[in-house]
Amino acid sequence: MNTYQQLNPQCGRLPAAHNRLNEQQFPPNMNLVVGGFDIWWHKTFAQHTAVIAQASAIMRAHRGVSSGSDPRVSQTH
């Protein structure tokens, strides 16, 4: 018996409670979980794609403005 068990007599009851919690972690219908994950993934991917498209448009606009305002800047592509 270690020191923690000597100071806390309820220690022996923790594994049973822990097992009950582990059993309750998984929902009864895993197909709902998979479907929910797919929805989340597609939504997140679409949001990230939109942000990248907006950032790309802003960078193109910035390049167009900065190259037009400063005649010393030359584009090499």
Gaussian input, Z-matrix of N, CA and C with variables (Angstrom, degrees):
# hf/3-21g

backbone

0 1
 N
 C     1     B1
 C     2     B2     1     A1
 N     3     B3     2     A2     1     D1
 C     4     B4     3     A3     2     D2
 C     5     B5     4     A4     3     D3
 N     6     B6     5     A5     4     D4
 C     7     B7     6     A6     5     D5
 C     8     B8     7     A7     6     D6
 N     9     B9     8     A8     7     D7
 C    10    B10     9     A9     8     D8
 C    11    B11    10    A10     9     D9
 N    12    B12    11    A11    10    D10
 C    13    B13    12    A12    11    D11
 C    14    B14    13    A13    12    D12
 N    15    B15    14    A14    13    D13
 C    16    B16    15    A15    14    D14
 C    17    B17    16    A16    15    D15
 N    18    B18    17    A17    16    D16
 C    19    B19    18    A18    17    D17
 C    20    B20    19    A19    18    D18
 N    21    B21    20    A20    19    D19
 C    22    B22    21    A21    20    D20
 C    23    B23    22    A22    21    D21
 N    24    B24    23    A23    22    D22
 C    25    B25    24    A24    23    D23
 C    26    B26    25    A25    24    D24
 N    27    B27    26    A26    25    D25
 C    28    B28    27    A27    26    D26
 C    29    B29    28    A28    27    D27
 N    30    B30    29    A29    28    D28
 C    31    B31    30    A30    29    D29
 C    32    B32    31    A31    30    D30
 N    33    B33    32    A32    31    D31
 C    34    B34    33    A33    32    D32
 C    35    B35    34    A34    33    D33
 N    36    B36    35    A35    34    D34
 C    37    B37    36    A36    35    D35
 C    38    B38    37    A37    36    D36
 N    39    B39    38    A38    37    D37
 C    40    B40    39    A39    38    D38
 C    41    B41    40    A40    39    D39
 N    42    B42    41    A41    40    D40
 C    43    B43    42    A42    41    D41
 C    44    B44    43    A43    42    D42
 N    45    B45    44    A44    43    D43
 C    46    B46    45    A45    44    D44
 C    47    B47    46    A46    45    D45
 N    48    B48    47    A47    46    D46
 C    49    B49    48    A48    47    D47
 C    50    B50    49    A49    48    D48
 N    51    B51    50    A50    49    D49
 C    52    B52    51    A51    50    D50
 C    53    B53    52    A52    51    D51
 N    54    B54    53    A53    52    D52
 C    55    B55    54    A54    53    D53
 C    56    B56    55    A55    54    D54
 N    57    B57    56    A56    55    D55
 C    58    B58    57    A57    56    D56
 C    59    B59    58    A58    57    D57
 N    60    B60    59    A59    58    D58
 C    61    B61    60    A60    59    D59
 C    62    B62    61    A61    60    D60
 N    63    B63    62    A62    61    D61
 C    64    B64    63    A63    62    D62
 C    65    B65    64    A64    63    D63
 N    66    B66    65    A65    64    D64
 C    67    B67    66    A66    65    D65
 C    68    B68    67    A67    66    D66
 N    69    B69    68    A68    67    D67
 C    70    B70    69    A69    68    D68
 C    71    B71    70    A70    69    D69
 N    72    B72    71    A71    70    D70
 C    73    B73    72    A72    71    D71
 C    74    B74    73    A73    72    D72
 N    75    B75    74    A74    73    D73
 C    76    B76    75    A75    74    D74
 C    77    B77    76    A76    75    D75
 N    78    B78    77    A77    76    D76
 C    79    B79    78    A78    77    D77
 C    80    B80    79    A79    78    D78
 N    81    B81    80    A80    79    D79
 C    82    B82    81    A81    80    D80
 C    83    B83    82    A82    81    D81
 N    84    B84    83    A83    82    D82
 C    85    B85    84    A84    83    D83
 C    86    B86    85    A85    84    D84
 N    87    B87    86    A86    85    D85
 C    88    B88    87    A87    86    D86
 C    89    B89    88    A88    87    D87
 N    90    B90    89    A89    88    D88
 C    91    B91    90    A90    89    D89
 C    92    B92    91    A91    90    D90
 N    93    B93    92    A92    91    D91
 C    94    B94    93    A93    92    D92
 C    95    B95    94    A94    93    D93
 N    96    B96    95    A95    94    D94
 C    97    B97    96    A96    95    D95
 C    98    B98    97    A97    96    D96
 N    99    B99    98    A98    97    D97
 C   100   B100    99    A99    98    D98
 C   101   B101   100   A100    99    D99
 N   102   B102   101   A101   100   D100
 C   103   B103   102   A102   101   D101
 C   104   B104   103   A103   102   D102
 N   105   B105   104   A104   103   D103
 C   106   B106   105   A105   104   D104
 C   107   B107   106   A106   105   D105
 N   108   B108   107   A107   106   D106
 C   109   B109   108   A108   107   D107
 C   110   B110   109   A109   108   D108
 N   111   B111   110   A110   109   D109
 C   112   B112   111   A111   110   D110
 C   113   B113   112   A112   111   D111
 N   114   B114   113   A113   112   D112
 C   115   B115   114   A114   113   D113
 C   116   B116   115   A115   114   D114
 N   117   B117   116   A116   115   D115
 C   118   B118   117   A117   116   D116
 C   119   B119   118   A118   117   D117
 N   120   B120   119   A119   118   D118
 C   121   B121   120   A120   119   D119
 C   122   B122   121   A121   120   D120
 N   123   B123   122   A122   121   D121
 C   124   B124   123   A123   122   D122
 C   125   B125   124   A124   123   D123
 N   126   B126   125   A125   124   D124
 C   127   B127   126   A126   125   D125
 C   128   B128   127   A127   126   D126
 N   129   B129   128   A128   127   D127
 C   130   B130   129   A129   128   D128
 C   131   B131   130   A130   129   D129
 N   132   B132   131   A131   130   D130
 C   133   B133   132   A132   131   D131
 C   134   B134   133   A133   132   D132
 N   135   B135   134   A134   133   D133
 C   136   B136   135   A135   134   D134
 C   137   B137   136   A136   135   D135
 N   138   B138   137   A137   136   D136
 C   139   B139   138   A138   137   D137
 C   140   B140   139   A139   138   D138
 N   141   B141   140   A140   139   D139
 C   142   B142   141   A141   140   D140
 C   143   B143   142   A142   141   D141
 N   144   B144   143   A143   142   D142
 C   145   B145   144   A144   143   D143
 C   146   B146   145   A145   144   D144
 N   147   B147   146   A146   145   D145
 C   148   B148   147   A147   146   D146
 C   149   B149   148   A148   147   D147
 N   150   B150   149   A149   148   D148
 C   151   B151   150   A150   149   D149
 C   152   B152   151   A151   150   D150
 N   153   B153   152   A152   151   D151
 C   154   B154   153   A153   152   D152
 C   155   B155   154   A154   153   D153
 N   156   B156   155   A155   154   D154
 C   157   B157   156   A156   155   D155
 C   158   B158   157   A157   156   D156
 N   159   B159   158   A158   157   D157
 C   160   B160   159   A159   158   D158
 C   161   B161   160   A160   159   D159
 N   162   B162   161   A161   160   D160
 C   163   B163   162   A162   161   D161
 C   164   B164   163   A163   162   D162
 N   165   B165   164   A164   163   D163
 C   166   B166   165   A165   164   D164
 C   167   B167   166   A166   165   D165
 N   168   B168   167   A167   166   D166
 C   169   B169   168   A168   167   D167
 C   170   B170   169   A169   168   D168
 N   171   B171   170   A170   169   D169
 C   172   B172   171   A171   170   D170
 C   173   B173   172   A172   171   D171
 N   174   B174   173   A173   172   D172
 C   175   B175   174   A174   173   D173
 C   176   B176   175   A175   174   D174
 N   177   B177   176   A176   175   D175
 C   178   B178   177   A177   176   D176
 C   179   B179   178   A178   177   D177
 N   180   B180   179   A179   178   D178
 C   181   B181   180   A180   179   D179
 C   182   B182   181   A181   180   D180
 N   183   B183   182   A182   181   D181
 C   184   B184   183   A183   182   D182
 C   185   B185   184   A184   183   D183
 N   186   B186   185   A185   184   D184
 C   187   B187   186   A186   185   D185
 C   188   B188   187   A187   186   D186
 N   189   B189   188   A188   187   D187
 C   190   B190   189   A189   188   D188
 C   191   B191   190   A190   189   D189
 N   192   B192   191   A191   190   D190
 C   193   B193   192   A192   191   D191
 C   194   B194   193   A193   192   D192
 N   195   B195   194   A194   193   D193
 C   196   B196   195   A195   194   D194
 C   197   B197   196   A196   195   D195
 N   198   B198   197   A197   196   D196
 C   199   B199   198   A198   197   D197
 C   200   B200   199   A199   198   D198
 N   201   B201   200   A200   199   D199
 C   202   B202   201   A201   200   D200
 C   203   B203   202   A202   201   D201
 N   204   B204   203   A203   202   D202
 C   205   B205   204   A204   203   D203
 C   206   B206   205   A205   204   D204
 N   207   B207   206   A206   205   D205
 C   208   B208   207   A207   206   D206
 C   209   B209   208   A208   207   D207
 N   210   B210   209   A209   208   D208
 C   211   B211   210   A210   209   D209
 C   212   B212   211   A211   210   D210
 N   213   B213   212   A212   211   D211
 C   214   B214   213   A213   212   D212
 C   215   B215   214   A214   213   D213
 N   216   B216   215   A215   214   D214
 C   217   B217   216   A216   215   D215
 C   218   B218   217   A217   216   D216
 N   219   B219   218   A218   217   D217
 C   220   B220   219   A219   218   D218
 C   221   B221   220   A220   219   D219
 N   222   B222   221   A221   220   D220
 C   223   B223   222   A222   221   D221
 C   224   B224   223   A223   222   D222
 N   225   B225   224   A224   223   D223
 C   226   B226   225   A225   224   D224
 C   227   B227   226   A226   225   D225
 N   228   B228   227   A227   226   D226
 C   229   B229   228   A228   227   D227
 C   230   B230   229   A229   228   D228

   B1=1.4546
   B2=1.5227
   B3=1.3294
   B4=1.4505
   B5=1.5238
   B6=1.3151
   B7=1.4634
   B8=1.5141
   B9=1.3273
   B10=1.4607
   B11=1.5275
   B12=1.3337
   B13=1.4563
   B14=1.5206
   B15=1.3172
   B16=1.4670
   B17=1.5183
   B18=1.3230
   B19=1.4526
   B20=1.5284
   B21=1.3200
   B22=1.4506
   B23=1.5272
   B24=1.3090
   B25=1.4692
   B26=1.5334
   B27=1.3115
   B28=1.4647
   B29=1.5248
   B30=1.2972
   B31=1.4594
   B32=1.5274
   B33=1.3240
   B34=1.4526
   B35=1.5190
   B36=1.3171
   B37=1.4554
   B38=1.5371
   B39=1.2904
   B40=1.4556
   B41=1.5346
   B42=1.3300
   B43=1.4575
   B44=1.5298
   B45=1.3425
   B46=1.4577
   B47=1.5307
   B48=1.3229
   B49=1.4631
   B50=1.5200
   B51=1.3045
   B52=1.4658
   B53=1.5299
   B54=1.3267
   B55=1.4654
   B56=1.5229
   B57=1.3235
   B58=1.4681
   B59=1.5221
   B60=1.3205
   B61=1.4571
   B62=1.5171
   B63=1.3206
   B64=1.4589
   B65=1.5220
   B66=1.3319
   B67=1.4557
   B68=1.5220
   B69=1.3315
   B70=1.4502
   B71=1.5298
   B72=1.3029
   B73=1.4566
   B74=1.5172
   B75=1.3031
   B76=1.4515
   B77=1.5193
   B78=1.3270
   B79=1.4625
   B80=1.5239
   B81=1.3219
   B82=1.4628
   B83=1.5261
   B84=1.3268
   B85=1.4580
   B86=1.5284
   B87=1.3144
   B88=1.4605
   B89=1.5236
   B90=1.3510
   B91=1.4659
   B92=1.5224
   B93=1.3338
   B94=1.4613
   B95=1.5221
   B96=1.3132
   B97=1.4654
   B98=1.5230
   B99=1.3076
   B100=1.4592
   B101=1.5252
   B102=1.3246
   B103=1.4567
   B104=1.5132
   B105=1.3198
   B106=1.4659
   B107=1.5123
   B108=1.3295
   B109=1.4624
   B110=1.5211
   B111=1.3269
   B112=1.4702
   B113=1.5267
   B114=1.3257
   B115=1.4707
   B116=1.5216
   B117=1.3351
   B118=1.4680
   B119=1.5272
   B120=1.3367
   B121=1.4617
   B122=1.5264
   B123=1.3260
   B124=1.4653
   B125=1.5257
   B126=1.3235
   B127=1.4645
   B128=1.5249
   B129=1.3212
   B130=1.4631
   B131=1.5281
   B132=1.3167
   B133=1.4605
   B134=1.5244
   B135=1.3387
   B136=1.4657
   B137=1.5303
   B138=1.3319
   B139=1.4664
   B140=1.5249
   B141=1.3013
   B142=1.4644
   B143=1.5243
   B144=1.3220
   B145=1.4578
   B146=1.5248
   B147=1.3382
   B148=1.4653
   B149=1.5257
   B150=1.3213
   B151=1.4649
   B152=1.5260
   B153=1.3160
   B154=1.4662
   B155=1.5336
   B156=1.3288
   B157=1.4664
   B158=1.5278
   B159=1.3339
   B160=1.4648
   B161=1.5240
   B162=1.3208
   B163=1.4636
   B164=1.5213
   B165=1.3148
   B166=1.4605
   B167=1.5277
   B168=1.3317
   B169=1.4598
   B170=1.5226
   B171=1.3176
   B172=1.4708
   B173=1.5212
   B174=1.3257
   B175=1.4685
   B176=1.5287
   B177=1.3432
   B178=1.4670
   B179=1.5254
   B180=1.3336
   B181=1.4651
   B182=1.5266
   B183=1.3033
   B184=1.4675
   B185=1.5292
   B186=1.3200
   B187=1.4688
   B188=1.5254
   B189=1.3237
   B190=1.4574
   B191=1.5126
   B192=1.3379
   B193=1.4603
   B194=1.5165
   B195=1.3242
   B196=1.4637
   B197=1.5245
   B198=1.3269
   B199=1.4629
   B200=1.5266
   B201=1.3204
   B202=1.4520
   B203=1.5121
   B204=1.3199
   B205=1.4604
   B206=1.5254
   B207=1.3098
   B208=1.4580
   B209=1.5175
   B210=1.3180
   B211=1.4742
   B212=1.5233
   B213=1.3331
   B214=1.4708
   B215=1.5106
   B216=1.3593
   B217=1.4679
   B218=1.5178
   B219=1.2990
   B220=1.4547
   B221=1.5347
   B222=1.3116
   B223=1.4614
   B224=1.5171
   B225=1.3153
   B226=1.4590
   B227=1.5161
   B228=1.3570
   B229=1.4465
   B230=1.4696
   A1=108.07
   A2=116.95
   A3=119.21
   A4=111.25
   A5=116.23
   A6=121.89
   A7=111.46
   A8=117.89
   A9=120.69
   A10=111.01
   A11=116.55
   A12=120.13
   A13=111.21
   A14=117.06
   A15=119.56
   A16=110.66
   A17=117.93
   A18=120.98
   A19=112.30
   A20=118.24
   A21=121.94
   A22=109.43
   A23=118.54
   A24=120.70
   A25=112.82
   A26=119.21
   A27=120.96
   A28=111.78
   A29=117.54
   A30=122.03
   A31=111.45
   A32=118.16
   A33=121.48
   A34=112.64
   A35=119.01
   A36=121.95
   A37=112.29
   A38=118.74
   A39=120.86
   A40=114.13
   A41=120.37
   A42=118.31
   A43=113.36
   A44=118.15
   A45=120.07
   A46=109.93
   A47=117.23
   A48=120.75
   A49=109.79
   A50=116.70
   A51=121.10
   A52=111.07
   A53=116.95
   A54=120.68
   A55=110.76
   A56=117.75
   A57=120.25
   A58=110.21
   A59=117.49
   A60=119.99
   A61=111.23
   A62=117.20
   A63=120.48
   A64=111.49
   A65=117.48
   A66=121.02
   A67=110.96
   A68=117.52
   A69=121.53
   A70=112.60
   A71=119.29
   A72=121.46
   A73=112.37
   A74=118.79
   A75=121.81
   A76=110.08
   A77=117.24
   A78=119.55
   A79=110.51
   A80=117.41
   A81=119.56
   A82=113.26
   A83=118.73
   A84=120.70
   A85=109.28
   A86=116.86
   A87=121.41
   A88=111.80
   A89=118.56
   A90=120.42
   A91=110.84
   A92=117.41
   A93=120.37
   A94=110.77
   A95=115.95
   A96=120.66
   A97=110.15
   A98=116.36
   A99=120.73
   A100=109.82
   A101=117.21
   A102=120.89
   A103=112.04
   A104=116.76
   A105=120.78
   A106=111.93
   A107=116.12
   A108=119.72
   A109=110.33
   A110=117.57
   A111=120.55
   A112=111.13
   A113=116.56
   A114=120.20
   A115=109.91
   A116=116.56
   A117=120.46
   A118=110.11
   A119=117.41
   A120=121.13
   A121=110.70
   A122=117.32
   A123=120.17
   A124=111.32
   A125=116.43
   A126=119.96
   A127=110.43
   A128=117.42
   A129=121.84
   A130=110.63
   A131=117.17
   A132=121.11
   A133=110.33
   A134=116.86
   A135=120.61
   A136=110.73
   A137=116.80
   A138=120.16
   A139=110.70
   A140=117.48
   A141=120.83
   A142=110.83
   A143=117.28
   A144=120.88
   A145=110.73
   A146=116.77
   A147=120.71
   A148=111.00
   A149=117.19
   A150=120.59
   A151=110.40
   A152=117.08
   A153=120.64
   A154=110.36
   A155=116.91
   A156=119.83
   A157=110.77
   A158=116.87
   A159=120.20
   A160=111.21
   A161=116.74
   A162=120.10
   A163=110.66
   A164=116.71
   A165=120.32
   A166=110.80
   A167=117.19
   A168=120.79
   A169=111.06
   A170=116.99
   A171=120.95
   A172=110.08
   A173=117.30
   A174=120.31
   A175=110.94
   A176=117.30
   A177=119.55
   A178=110.64
   A179=117.04
   A180=120.52
   A181=110.30
   A182=116.88
   A183=121.05
   A184=110.43
   A185=116.20
   A186=119.39
   A187=110.76
   A188=116.15
   A189=119.82
   A190=112.13
   A191=117.28
   A192=121.28
   A193=110.39
   A194=117.55
   A195=119.53
   A196=111.63
   A197=118.44
   A198=118.99
   A199=110.77
   A200=118.32
   A201=120.73
   A202=113.04
   A203=117.42
   A204=120.18
   A205=112.57
   A206=118.24
   A207=121.37
   A208=108.95
   A209=117.83
   A210=119.24
   A211=113.51
   A212=118.69
   A213=120.65
   A214=111.70
   A215=117.59
   A216=120.48
   A217=108.45
   A218=116.90
   A219=119.98
   A220=109.08
   A221=115.41
   A222=119.85
   A223=108.26
   A224=115.57
   A225=119.98
   A226=112.26
   A227=119.26
   A228=117.91
   A229=112.24
   D1=127.24
   D2=179.81
   D3=-87.97
   D4=176.67
   D5=-175.97
   D6=-62.32
   D7=-40.14
   D8=-179.10
   D9=-62.46
   D10=-41.82
   D11=179.29
   D12=-66.66
   D13=-32.88
   D14=178.31
   D15=-69.31
   D16=-37.49
   D17=-178.05
   D18=-82.54
   D19=-25.27
   D20=-176.78
   D21=-123.80
   D22=95.62
   D23=-177.42
   D24=-68.45
   D25=-15.13
   D26=-179.78
   D27=-80.72
   D28=-1.08
   D29=-175.26
   D30=-57.58
   D31=-34.93
   D32=-178.66
   D33=-66.30
   D34=-22.12
   D35=-178.28
   D36=-87.18
   D37=-13.06
   D38=-176.37
   D39=-64.43
   D40=-42.31
   D41=-178.13
   D42=-59.93
   D43=-38.01
   D44=179.68
   D45=-64.65
   D46=-43.56
   D47=178.57
   D48=-65.70
   D49=-38.35
   D50=179.40
   D51=-63.45
   D52=-40.97
   D53=178.96
   D54=-64.92
   D55=-39.73
   D56=178.45
   D57=-63.42
   D58=-40.24
   D59=178.49
   D60=-64.31
   D61=-40.93
   D62=179.45
   D63=-63.41
   D64=-37.04
   D65=179.40
   D66=-65.95
   D67=-31.64
   D68=-176.48
   D69=-85.07
   D70=-4.62
   D71=-177.15
   D72=-71.72
   D73=-28.28
   D74=-175.93
   D75=-100.04
   D76=128.53
   D77=178.70
   D78=-70.10
   D79=155.78
   D80=-177.09
   D81=-66.43
   D82=-28.75
   D83=-178.19
   D84=-114.59
   D85=100.96
   D86=-177.57
   D87=-70.13
   D88=-21.57
   D89=178.01
   D90=-63.34
   D91=-34.05
   D92=176.50
   D93=-64.71
   D94=-38.30
   D95=179.68
   D96=-66.02
   D97=-45.72
   D98=-179.50
   D99=-62.64
   D100=-44.15
   D101=178.13
   D102=-62.64
   D103=-40.98
   D104=177.63
   D105=-63.94
   D106=-40.32
   D107=178.00
   D108=-64.47
   D109=-42.91
   D110=179.39
   D111=-60.41
   D112=-43.12
   D113=178.21
   D114=-61.50
   D115=-46.85
   D116=-179.87
   D117=-60.51
   D118=-44.33
   D119=-176.63
   D120=-63.24
   D121=-47.16
   D122=-178.69
   D123=-65.54
   D124=-39.07
   D125=178.41
   D126=-65.00
   D127=-45.77
   D128=179.89
   D129=-63.80
   D130=-42.91
   D131=179.30
   D132=-62.15
   D133=-42.74
   D134=179.45
   D135=-64.13
   D136=-41.32
   D137=178.96
   D138=-63.81
   D139=-44.44
   D140=179.94
   D141=-65.06
   D142=-39.11
   D143=177.66
   D144=-62.82
   D145=-40.99
   D146=178.95
   D147=-64.93
   D148=-41.15
   D149=179.10
   D150=-63.88
   D151=-42.17
   D152=179.54
   D153=-64.89
   D154=-40.98
   D155=178.48
   D156=-63.50
   D157=-41.61
   D158=178.04
   D159=-64.80
   D160=-43.54
   D161=179.26
   D162=-63.40
   D163=-38.98
   D164=178.57
   D165=-64.88
   D166=-41.95
   D167=178.51
   D168=-64.30
   D169=-39.73
   D170=178.36
   D171=-64.77
   D172=-42.93
   D173=179.53
   D174=-64.88
   D175=-41.44
   D176=177.40
   D177=-62.46
   D178=-42.47
   D179=179.19
   D180=-65.24
   D181=-40.79
   D182=179.73
   D183=-64.08
   D184=-42.89
   D185=178.18
   D186=-62.77
   D187=-40.16
   D188=179.51
   D189=-65.59
   D190=-40.28
   D191=179.64
   D192=-71.38
   D193=-45.29
   D194=-176.65
   D195=-69.32
   D196=-35.21
   D197=180.00
   D198=-75.84
   D199=-27.74
   D200=178.71
   D201=-78.56
   D202=-26.78
   D203=-176.37
   D204=-88.81
   D205=-21.01
   D206=-177.93
   D207=-120.59
   D208=105.01
   D209=-176.43
   D210=-67.94
   D211=-15.54
   D212=-179.67
   D213=-76.76
   D214=-19.01
   D215=-177.97
   D216=-81.50
   D217=127.89
   D218=177.97
   D219=-121.07
   D220=140.82
   D221=177.56
   D222=-94.11
   D223=131.79
   D224=-176.04
   D225=-101.96
   D226=5.46
   D227=-179.82
   D228=-98.35

